[in-house]
Amino acid sequence: MLAYSAQAGCVGARPCGWAAGNRKAPGTSLLICKRDPTPLYFQGRRHSRSRNVKGLSTAKEAQEEFWAGFVPLARPFAPGHAPRLPVSTHPGGTIVVAVTSDPGQLNPAITTAGPTHVVADNMFNGLIQFDENLNPQPSLAESWGISPDGRAYTFKLARGVRWHDGKPFTAADVKFTFEEVLLKFHARTKAGLENVLAGIDTPDDYTVVFRFREPYAPLLRRLDVVEGPIVPRHIYEGTDILKNPANNRPVGSGPFKFVEYVPGDRVVLGRNDDYFKPGLPHLDRAVFKVIPQPSTAVLALEQGEVDYLWTVPGPDIPRLQANPSVVLAKAPAGPGGSFCIDTLIFNLRRPPFDRLEVRRAFAHAINRRQLLEQVYFNQGRIATGPIASTMTWAYTPDVTRYDYNPDEAVRLLEAAGYRPGPDGKRLRVTFVHASTYARTAEVIRDNLGRVRVEVELVTLEFNAAVERVFVRTDFDLGIASYCNGPDPEIGVTRMYVSFNIKPIPFSNGAAYVNPQVDELFARAATTVEEARRAAIYHEIQRILPGTFPYLWLIETEGYRAFRKDIRDLRIWAGDLLERAWREQTR
Amino acid sequence: MGRYLLRRLLQVPPVVVGLLVLNFTLIHLAPGDPLYFLVGEGGDESYYAAMRARLGLDRPLPEQLIRYLAGALTGDLGRSFRYNEPVLALILGRVPATLLLSGTALVGSTLAGVWVGTVAAARPGSFLDRAADALSGVLAAVPGFWLGQLLLIVFAGWLGLFPVQGMVSPRLTGGGWALLVDVAHHLVLPAGTLAFLQLALTFRLTHQSVRETLAEDFIRTARAKGLPPGLILYRHALRNSLLPVVTVIGGHVGTLLAGAAVVEVVFAWPGLGRLLYEAVLTRGYPVVLGIFLVVSVMTVFANLLTDLAYAYLDPRVRYA
């Protein structure tokens, strides 16, 4: 016996299965989510794969037709979550997406590198996908449930899914992908699941059960195409995964098929006519064009040579905002990183940052408002703590804030014994940063100069800066963009837990040790109920600004820019183009 | 001449091996790790260790060097960490785009620089002489990325005469003449930028050299014999002025493959220079070393060709 989520369609603020007020059937723990119906044209449950969308004369008719296919499962929930229907009846066309870096290879399961995911995620699927609020929605998994003890997740897979080479997708592909690919080669998934996952069972071809050693909360947010892309077992089994030729000519299940890759220039994808989501995709062709220089990409967008930019340089924003052919949209998440916070790293291993007063003084001395306006061109907001404010379920604003106050900074430095010497300086610190942070570093040096702290800027190329800060730990101040990821367990925990003080990039770079925080993060990871988890993260957010291992500068919220005739881009997700369509074909 | 050629060719292998060792040492001295880019964010220690072992990066550096040398001497330049492809194939795949860009620019800048330099030198103090002199001074001082962006903004942005980026229009699906015209259209701005940058030097060298030659006694003799001015200028003065110009162009040929990196980045031209730029940023050791090797070999052979051109242009070299 099954029970259905009160949030059928999964368009709520919480993930399915965790929603308050769900009616659970006695004796079962399985909760079912219905597929998100967002902008689809269908006639009945299965739509013919041809591109015609005729036959639905009005949006209302189309809507009724749509819901009719789901009776009785969906009808009770339909009125509150009416699908947005596209106004266009012109599917097809080509979209050109500018990317700043060559993807290299195109298997998203063996890397977390953004340049690969930006392209390849459109050819693959995860078990779930995120809606715009980053709540899990069905994808390769039609539904799922969590056992009462939080140690087992059961997924019912979609039927009729085929790989691009025509072979059927089954539960064996999921088990193989996790066990042989993701848990070996996908850095985040390996680091997150390797020690907690007890096993993966496939009772039948369309059921997958993830068993954990302890209750495990963040699994659903680890299963989208960025964190958990599923690859075909029949292509990879028995081969050297990293050297498999399919990494350069991928076979996926996603909305687009691989057509051509010209390294250094472009990746071309074509529409997957056998895509398992009815009526999708709308576009015929997608070209990912490598344009390393951001200013060139902006010009190409203005001239109509490309249609979509993943990032927009700050100085170009006003110009694009004034362009009637271009739409600018903010996105806190994406395959290149979600909920990212540019963060100043204090090296707690050595003076002067082993002293809390000094760290607090620096927090008061640095003018983050100035940074936001002059360096980030208002692309983001001032951070208040380790969790981004846009991750609403886990964030709390109820934390101690350190506003810009140079007088207080001076007082704290004096109290710590740092008085001006004969040369007028209280202390000298090195600030190691990648060249991309040059402007940020200059503002910080200027701010600190006002309280008579001399900052020696060590500007390095990205790779060298990462090594100097995280591996050699030869710095006083460092800076990095730490991304929270879709769940705090994925991107926040690593910065604060003492067992992650290791010579690896983006670990606990400050070398912060606090057993209470370690314990709280461990508890949050094993607490399945979201409200209780949120309370734990709130507590962590109240503790950390008091001890200040880092200074959270700016929550970066990148602008995406695209031609205005393009609609329904999933700008927050890896599968950007799954539902995209153009008002006019080119 | 044959013995001269043979002697020069025999010098090539030790030079190449020396360059391989030097390049290998230099790239490994640079801070950073190829895995930072390759793995992405969020890896744990065991993953880094496993990947390092897989790529052979956990071996002592001398061992890595010996393995690399052994491979390189048999034509195996290794495999790209990032592209999952043999380095040689990757490099050869980018060579045509770069040759097209650099070759067009080199031919254009040489023809224009030599011609304008010669004509300007023949009319000292004329408007052309002064204008070309001033312009070449400006061009010699202009950074490539700046000039490229300026031309982009004016000719692609404001005037809309040329495409902004790339070698082929992303929306073009056909081939044949349409493709040829499309590539030529895309070529104008990047090749123009590169040609302008090289033009200044070629012009100044030709200009100076022709002026000096025109003051030589044999030119005075030719004039006294009543030879036409055009014949004196182009057959006698120019030919005798070309040695320093050939030296410079020879140097350009050597860096033809990788010297256009900045222009390739600005115009998103899919060439070898950009491959090198990205490989350096991501610490793709095999690719960087492979490109260094190809460029080094090119330079060695370009120098050889320059010497042969000397011999052709100057009989004193030929018969020495």
Interface residues (C-beta under 8 A of the other chain):
Chain A: T94 V96 S101 D102 G104 Q105 T111 T112 A113 G114 K184 A187 R188 K190 A191 G192 E194 L242 K243 N247 N248 V262 P263 G264 D265 R266 V287 K289 V290 I291 P292 Q293 S295 T296 A297 L299 A300 E302 Q303 E305 V306 G337 L460 E461 F462 N463 A464 V466 E467 R468 V471 C483 G485 I490 G491 R494 K502 P503 I504 P505 F506 R586
Chain B: A30 P31 G32 D33 Y36 F37 L38 V39 G40 E41 G42 G43 D44 E45 Y47 Y48 A50 R54 S80 R82 Y83 N84 E85 L90 G93 R94 A97 Q149 L152 I153 A156 G157 G160 P163 V164 Q165 G166 M167 V168 S169 P170 R171 V265 V266 F267 A268 P270 G271 R274 L275 Y277 E278 L281 T282 R283
